[in-house]
Structure formats: C-alpha cells, structure tokens
Amino acid sequence: MQNDSVPTWQSSKQSGWLRAIIVIFVALGLFSFGVAVGRGDVSLHSSSVSTVNPNLPTQLDYSSVNQVYQALRKNYDGKLTAAQLLDGLKHGLADAANDPYTKYFTAAEAKQFDDELNNTFSGVGAELSQDSSGNIIVVAPIKGYPAAKAGLKAKDIIVAVDGKSTQGWSVDKAVLAIRGKKGTEVSLTISRDGKQLTLHITRDDIKLPSVTSKIDHGIGYLQISTFGDDTADLVSKAAAKFQAAHVKGIVLDLRGNPGGLLSAAVSVSSQWLRDGTLILQEKRGSTVMDEYRSEGEHQLVGIPTVVLINDGSASAAEITAGALHDNKAAYLIGEKSFGKGVVQQLVNFSDGSELKVTVAGWYRPNGQNINHKGITPDKTVSLSDRDAKVGNDTQKAAALDYLRKR
C-alpha cells in the first residue's frame, strides 16, 4: 500500500476517479452484514432504513479537491501511491460527517474491525490479569490453543515478552505485545514456583466464543462479551440448559460489552420476552423507520433475572438491557451504561473495503433514546479497582443477593 512514486494523473482522469468515489457512496444501497461492535461501538443490522439524505447535494464540485492534489503533487517531499491518496479521500468523506460512528475502512482495516468484533485475533490464547503486586499473571491458557500446547499454566507470572521486562506494564500492554501475526513466534519468560523458564510459542488465529455460562447453586450465570455471529446460538444452548435445570434465577452479565449485531441483541432479548413484544424502534427524527419485536425462542420467560451493566456496556448491550428492563423481564444492577443510541450499517465494496455509517437512532420500548445519556440501573453498585484485583465482584454479589431473596 505504500512506498511507490507519486502518480502523474491528468486532471480529467483524476476528476473522474474522484467522481466515481463519491457516486459509489451515494448510489450503493446499504446491505445486510453479520458482524458484531465490536471491539467497538456499533449496532449493525440488515433492515432497509436507508434513504437518500435530502441535505446532501446530488453532485459535488471536485475542482477544489484537484487544486489541493496538484499543490500536494508539486510540493510534497515524500512518496505516496494512488491507493493511499484515494484511501485518504474516502476516509475524509466519512470523517466529514463529524460522527464518531461513521467510518471508512480499507480492506485491511475492515478485516481487523470484523475480526475484533467477532472475538477473532492472532495470538497465543491465554487470559491474562494482574496480581496485587502488579505482576502480569496467566489466569488460564485456552485449551487447544498455542499457549496451552506450549505448556503455559494458570498462575504463571510473565516476567518478560521477547526479552522485554513486563515490570510496570498494564494488562493491555502485555496483550498487545503478545499478539501478532499468525505463524510468528513470541518468547515468554515466566516465573513458576520460584524458577524462571522461557517458552517459545508460535502464534495462531484465536476465535473466542462470545458467550460463557454456568449454573451455580441453582442460579444461571450468562456472560456475553460481544453480540457476535455466534451469540444467538450460544445463548440458545445456555438457555436450554438453564430451563432443563429449573434454575431459580439468572444473572445476565453485559458489563464491558461494547455491542455488536442488532439481530443478536433481538434474539437474546427474545429469550425472556413473549412473542411480539417490542424490543426497540428505529427513528429518523420523529419518523419511525423500523421496529423490532421478539421472535423465535422464548425459553427464559418468567425466570427472575438481573442484568449487570457498567460504563462499558454499549449499543447492542444497552438495547438488550433496555428491552428486558422496560418489559419488566429483568432488574438492572451496576453502573450507568455508556450511552450509544444510534445504529450503523455497513456498505460493502468490491475491493473488500467498507463504510460504517449511522442510519438511525434507536429507542427503548419506553420511548427513550439513550444517546449520550446511558441507562441508569435500578440499583447502583460500584466495583472498585481494588475489589476487582482481589476478585471481589461486588456487582455480581449484589445480583445473587437480589435473586436469592426473590
């Protein structure tokens, strides 16, 4: 994508290419695409809410753009390719919306975006944390992935990554250092039982499920990390187990969930709601463009449920929390949610690039839009960094206490 010489376009040809770029954005319809927010900030869906924006001109005057290009071409002391210039123009078009959720992705950026939203990445497959002394420790290697195969064990202390000391590192910094391209090697120096050893681990593609579940003392616990392409099926299987075990209550943990597929949020919410119950409406201004109601399986209707939320719960997570709360299917505990009340769709281009674009605002069954406001829980319970480090989950404890008293 880079390190080629500056192209010598003729003015007419360049103007034609620019016009083609703009026309693609105007002419292509929005499409249905199965990805999650993310690691990120989206509620993606497949309805046809898009209409031509009457506030935008049907044609643009590209002469000023060409003036900037010609000035760049004459004066820039460096190397640029035609692809870089065109990608810059496309990024600029999306950025001109001044909307944090409307973004253009190159093919490479689109793949990274999709992979992150679906919990897919390249690494060694180990969950990391930090102990009270600030050491980077292994919570658990994931069975079947490179870390476990290489002999990494729970409670190992990671002293160095590729020879660089981890002293003073955050967990995020350690994770980024350990992740890398599939097939490459990373060296982890670990401390185990007072002895140091080095493991050489070849990175591979890691696909983590978006849902984990368990049953403990008659209470079902369901954690959703993102609303991805596997979420609806995994929640359905967990719900069947909860139903078969006749659980007395359920904790639905949506803390730190940045969102994802709207269709997954609708499917998950439907497990607690009777058929045809309103989950959300999409509006442009005061006009209702679309609405979503529960459908499919309803295995958890009537089971007392607590939904855990915090300031990292966004988008599709807020849709689910709002739908269950407003329909009196769940009690909310935790902290105020992030506050993302808009919906995006993806426009897919033939070269693998994508445009993520805001198409509507979404409204809870109670009629509220939570954009920049968030959802306030029924009971506010904080979780301090200190409690989190020692494994004292005050929010989950409050949820269990609530359910035991039901």
N, C-alpha and C positions, 0 to 999 in steps of 0.2 A: 503493500500500500504506500510505500514511500521510497525516497531516495532516487527518484528519476528526475530528469531535467524538466524545466518549465515548458509546458506545451505552447505551441505557437498557433493558437486558433485564429482564424479570420473572424472579424466582427460578426458577420452574418451567421456563421456556423455556431459561434458561441451563444449568440442570442437565441438561436433555435434550440440549442441544448437547454438553456435556462427555461425557455418557454415550455419545453417538454416536461421539465421537472415540475413546474407549477401545475400544469394541466393534469399530470398524474395525480397530484394531491387533490385536485378538485373533482376529477372525473371518476376515480375509482371508488366503488362502494365499500362500506365497512363490512368486514367479514367475521364469521364465527371462528374462534380460535381457542384451543384448550390449553391455557396456561394459567398459573397462579400468580400475586402482588407481591410475588414476590419478592426474591427477598425484597419486598419493596412496598409499593404504595398504590396498588391497583385493585379494582374490582372489574374483571373483564367478563364480557358476556356476548351473546350471539344474537340479540334481538336487533331489529332494523329500525333503531330510533333515529338514525342519522338522516338529516335533511340538509339541503344546501343552506349555508348561513347567508341570510339576506344582507348582512352587514359587511360582507366581503365583496370586493369587485370581481367581476367575471374575468377580467383581464388585468394584467399588471404591465406597467411601463418598465422595461428592463434596461433602458438606456443608462440610468444612473448606476445600476449594478455593473454594467460593462465599463463605465468610467472608472469605478473602483478597481475592477480587474486589470484594466490597462495600466493604471497607476501602480498597482502591485507588480505587474509584469515588468514594468520599466525600472522599478526602484528596489524591489526586494532582493537582498543579498542572501540567497539560500536556494534550496531545492524544494519544489512542490510538484506533485503529479496532478494530472487532470482529475483522477479519482479523489484525491484529497480536497481539491477545490470544490468539486461537486458535492462531496460529503459535507463540506463546510457550509455550502449554500443550503443544503437540506436541513442540517442542524439549525441553521439560522432561521429558516422558515418556521420550524416548530417552536424555537425559543421566542420568536416574535409574539407568540400567543401570551407570553408572560404568565404561563400557567405551569406550576411545578410538576404537573402530571402529564402534560403534553410534551412528548419527546420523540425525536427521530433516532433510530438505532441503525447503524451499519449492520451488515450481515454478521460480523464478528460480535458486535455489541448485542445484537438480537439473540444470538445463541447463548451468550453469557447471561443475559436477562432471563431467558426462558429456563435455563438450567438452574439458576439461583432460585427462581420462583417455584420450581418443582423439586427443590432439595437435591439437585444433582450437581456434583462438582468432582474435581480430580484431587485426590489426596491419599491419606493412609487409612482413614476410617477409624477414628478414635475420638471419644468425647473427652474434652479437657475442662479443667476447673482450676481453682487457685485455693491453696490452703491458707490458714490464718497467718502463716509466716511469709506469704507472698510467693510461694513456690508454685510453678506450673505442674499440676499433677494430672495423671490419667484417671478419669472416672471409670471408663470401661472401653476396651477396644471392641469394635463391632465385629461380631462373629462372621467369618467368611471373607473378610477384607484384609488388605496387606498388613496392617498393624498387628492384628491377632495372629496371622500366619508367621510373622517375623518374631513373635514371642513377647510383644509388649503386653504388660499386665496392669490390672487395676492397682492404683496407689503408687505406681512408678512415678518418680519425680523426674521431669525433663529438665536436665541441667543445661543442655546446650542443643542448638539446632544447627547442623552443618558447621560445628565448631564454634558458633557464636553463643556466648553465655546468655541464658534467659533471665538472669538476675534483673529485677526491676521491670520485666515485661508484663504486659497485660495478657489476658487470655486471647483477646482478639489478635494481638501482635503475634503470639505464638501460632495461632491457627493460620494466619496469612503466611507465615514463614514455612509452615509445614506443607501447606497446599502447593500444588504446582502441576505442571503438565504431565499427563499420563505417560508412563514409561520412563520418567526421570527418577532419580534416586535422591532421597533425603536421609541424612545421618542424624540420629537422635542419641545423644549421650544421656543416659538415665542413671539415677541412683536408686538402688533396690537393696533393702536390708543392709545399708551402710556401705555397699560396694557399688562401684561405677562400671558400666559397660556401655558399649556403643552398638546400636542396631542400625543396619543399612536397609532401608525399606524402599521398594520401588512403588511409586505412586500409581494409582489406578482410578478409574471412574467410580464414584461413590453415589449410590442412589438411596437416600434415606426415606423411609415411609413418613407421610405427613401426620400419621395418627398413631398414638400409643394408648393402650388401655389395660386395665386390670380390675379385679374385684377384690376388695379387702374388707372383711367383716361386714359383708352384706351391702357395701357401698360400691357402686361402679365409678371408676375414675377414667375419664376420657380426655386426653390432651391432643389438641390439634395445633401443629406448629405453623402450617400454611394451608390454604384451601387450594390444593393442587389437583392434578388429574387423577390421583388415586384416592382422594379423600372420601368421596361419597361411598365407594365400595368398602373401604376400611371401616368407616363409621357404621355402615350397614351390618358388617360382620360383628363388630363390637356390640351393637345394639341387640343383635340376636342372642349373643352370649349373656348380656345383661337380663334380657327377657327370660331366657331359659333358667337363669339362676335366681329369678324373682328378687332382684336387688331392691332394697328399701329406699334407695336414693341414688342420685348421680351427681358427680362433680364434673362439669364441662370446663376444662381449663383452656382459655383463649388468651392467656397472658403472653405478651411478646409476639402475638400472631399478626403479621403485617397485612394479611388479606389474601386475595387470590381470585379464583374463579367464582363469579356470581352464581353459576349453575351449581357449584359445590355447596355454597352457602345455602341456597334454596333446598337442596337435597338434605343437608344436615338439619336445617331448621324443621323440615317436614317430618323428621323422625318424632318430634314432640308435638306436632300440630295436626289437627284433624283435616281431612281433605277439603281444599278450597279456602283455607284460612289465609288471609292477607299477610304477606311477608314484607313487601315493600312496593313503593311506586317510584317510577322514574318520571321526572318532570323537566321541561324546559320552560323557565319562567313559571307561569301558573298552569301551563298546559300539561296534562298527563300524557306522556308518550307511551308508557307501558306499565304493566303491573305484574307482580309475581305472587302466586298463591301456592300453598303447599300441595304436593302431589307425590305419588309413589308410595313408599313405605312410611308407616306411622307406628313403629314398634315401641316407642317410648312415651306415648301419650299417657298422661296421668301420673307418671312417676315423678316424685318430688326431685327437683333439680336446682343446683346452684351453678351459675356461670361465673367464673373468675375472669376479671378483666383488669388491665392496668393501662398506663400511658403508651404501651407498645401494642395495644390491641387496636387495629385499624381496619377500615374498609370492610371486606367481607366478614371479618370477625365482629365488627360493630353491627353489620346487617343481622347476623345470627343472634347476637346478644339482644339487640333491639326487638327483633321479631319474637323471641321467646319471652322477653320481659313484658312487652306490650300485650301479648296474648295470654298473659298470666300462666305461662308454662315454666317459668324459671324465676329465681331470685338472684339478684346480682350482688356480688361481693368483690371488693378490691379497691381500685382507684379509678379516677375518671379516665376514659379511653382517649385515644389520640384525636379523633375528630376529623374524619375524612368522609364527607358526604357527597362525593361526586363519583361518577362511573366512567371508566375508559373502555374503548375498544381498540383493537389492533388492525391496522391496514397492512396487509402483507404484499410485498413487492417481489417481482420475479427474480431479483438478484439476491434474495434472502434478507434484505433489509426490511424494517418495519417502522410504522408510525403508530405510537401510542397516543391516543387523542381523547380528551374529555368530551363526552357526548351528552351528558345529562347530570342532574343532581338526583340523589335518591332520598326517599322519605320513609320514615318508620311507619308502622301501622297506626301510631298515634298522631301522625301528620307532621311530625317534626323532622327537619333536616339538621343533621348534627355537624355540618361542615364547620371547622374551627371551634366547635363547641364541645364535642365529645359526648359520651354518655356517662352520667353520674350514677354510680351503683346505689342499690338500696341501702347497703351498709358499707361505709368506707373503712377499709383496713389497710394500713400501710405495711410494707415489707422493707425493713432497713437493710442496708448492705451488710451490716454486721450479722443480722439474723440469717440472711441468705448464705453468707460464707460458712456458717456453722450448721447449715441445714435445718434451721428453724423456720419452717414455712408458715408464718402467721396467718396468711390469707387462706391457705388450704385448711389449716386447723379451724379457722372460723367457719368455713364451708361445712366441714364434717360435723362441727358442733351444731350448726343450724339443722342439718339433716337428721341428726340423732334425736333432736327434740321434736321432730315432726310426728 
